[in-house]
Amino acid sequence: MALFDDLVLRTLPYVPRPIMWRVAKRYVAGERLEDAIAALVSLRERQHPGIIDVLGEDVSGEAQSRAVVEEYKQAAEAVVAARVDAYVSVKPTHLGLRTSESLCLALYRELAAFCAARKLFLRVEMEDHTTTDATLRVFEALRPDFANVGIVLQSRLKRTPEDIQRLAPGPLDVRMVKGIYLEPAQIAHTEPEPIRAAYVECVRALWQRGASVSLATHDERMAAQCFALLPEFGARKPRYELQVLMGVMEHLWARWKNAGHTVRVYVPFGPQWQPYSLRRLRKNPQMLRHVMRAALGLSRLG
Ligand SMILES: Cc1cc2nc3c(=O)[nH]c(=O)nc-3n(C[C@H](O)[C@H](O)[C@H](O)COP(=O)(O)OP(=O)(O)OC[C@H]3O[C@@H](n4cnc5c(N)ncnc54)[C@H](O)[C@@H]3O)c2cc1C
């Protein structure tokens, strides 16, 4: 990354919230549940199923973690009431993973049962490498009791091919991502090509073990490399869909949809949009420069 972009990134947390919001809003449905449901309804009109995410992470304390579960239950109820095809996606540290793994597991259990009763799927998301072991333990503990729960795996991490082999046999649903967290070179690929190559190999290994895979990416070339694996499986057709982030590469969604793929859109909402939006902006240097110019009063954001 260029020196200027790096500098901009470091100063971003100090940019006034109203200025940040003007760019963050392309990645986030809004602050209220109604905003997320409106976005999902509008996506349904364009034949895109969705994923609903209550923004937030690194919650500590039982009361706060329980409050997050209640927010997720309301979101699940609203999805059912609106009759949209969507599922819920939850970060482990939003359910207090960093402070109590056992409470986090208990809360995932409660939410998984709530979702199962409404025929909804629940995704356990993956955060930075300090949480990977605990997240996989939580997921493995949920699997025997809940067929409606899936996990996320990151091709950036060198450990992931082994994690795929270590996961217990049985039905498996994985969202495969490159990984948004910048990780140390000892444990992670840091260059784009090895991350891509590892992604395609992980997808192959997952399909070999019969897993259903969500290809969560906006990398058209890499997705094509995954599609090129399909003939290897002959009549054992692998199960997959594409997943994309709200506000990112919309022209690609249409292209994939028109080619006959299911393209599911991730719709995050809630007042805690800053950390999520900062991670997204890091991927969009042009937008970063706009934010900085606006923060310095040198230009206006649209
Ligand atoms: C549905 C979904 C769920 C995810 N869940 C997780 C998770 O649980 N854990 C995790 O670590 N990561 C998650 N991610 C993020 C993922 O790890 C990647 O960081 C992200 O998808 C960008 O990588 P890419 O595969 O799209 O490839 P890239 O090479 O980063 O991008 C491909 C193309 O998309 C463009 N692009 C990508 N992001 C942006 C952006 N923000 N703004 C503008 N253009 C952009 C790039 O410029 C490039 O042209 C998720 C991604 C998706 C789509």
The ligand as an ORCA input file, in Angstrom:
! r2SCAN-3c Opt
* xyz 0 1
  C     -20.417    -12.485      2.244
  C     -19.044    -12.250      2.799
  C     -18.773    -12.576      4.132
  C     -17.486    -12.427      4.651
  N     -17.208    -12.856      5.925
  C     -15.929    -12.803      6.386
  C     -15.562    -13.369      7.640
  O     -16.377    -13.935      8.375
  N     -14.255    -13.268      8.020
  C     -13.298    -12.682      7.244
  O     -12.136    -12.630      7.624
  N     -13.631    -12.121      6.071
  C     -14.909    -12.178      5.616
  N     -15.213    -11.623      4.396
  C     -14.230    -10.735      3.713
  C     -13.259    -11.511      2.841
  O     -12.356    -12.208      3.669
  C     -12.458    -10.541      1.940
  O     -11.713     -9.681      2.724
  C     -13.300     -9.702      1.018
  O     -14.296    -10.471      0.416
  C     -12.424     -9.088     -0.089
  O     -11.723    -10.098     -0.767
  P     -12.126    -10.633     -2.245
  O     -12.144    -12.119     -2.180
  O     -13.374     -9.987     -2.692
  O     -10.883    -10.281     -3.110
  P     -10.111     -8.903     -3.368
  O      -8.938     -9.264     -4.191
  O      -9.884     -8.187     -2.087
  O     -11.142     -8.071     -4.205
  C     -11.613     -8.458     -5.496
  C     -12.139     -7.216     -6.185
  O     -13.162     -6.618     -5.383
  C     -12.807     -5.262     -5.053
  N     -13.164     -4.995     -3.664
  C     -13.021     -5.829     -2.613
  N     -13.438     -5.232     -1.465
  C     -13.820     -3.976     -1.821
  C     -14.350     -2.870     -1.091
  N     -14.542     -2.928      0.238
  N     -14.669     -1.749     -1.762
  C     -14.490     -1.675     -3.105
  N     -13.994     -2.694     -3.860
  C     -13.651     -3.818     -3.216
  C     -11.292     -5.200     -5.220
  O     -10.885     -3.890     -5.535
  C     -11.057     -6.156     -6.371
  O     -11.271     -5.530     -7.608
  C     -16.474    -11.835      3.845
  C     -16.749    -11.507      2.504
  C     -17.991    -11.725      1.971
  C     -18.225    -11.409      0.529
*
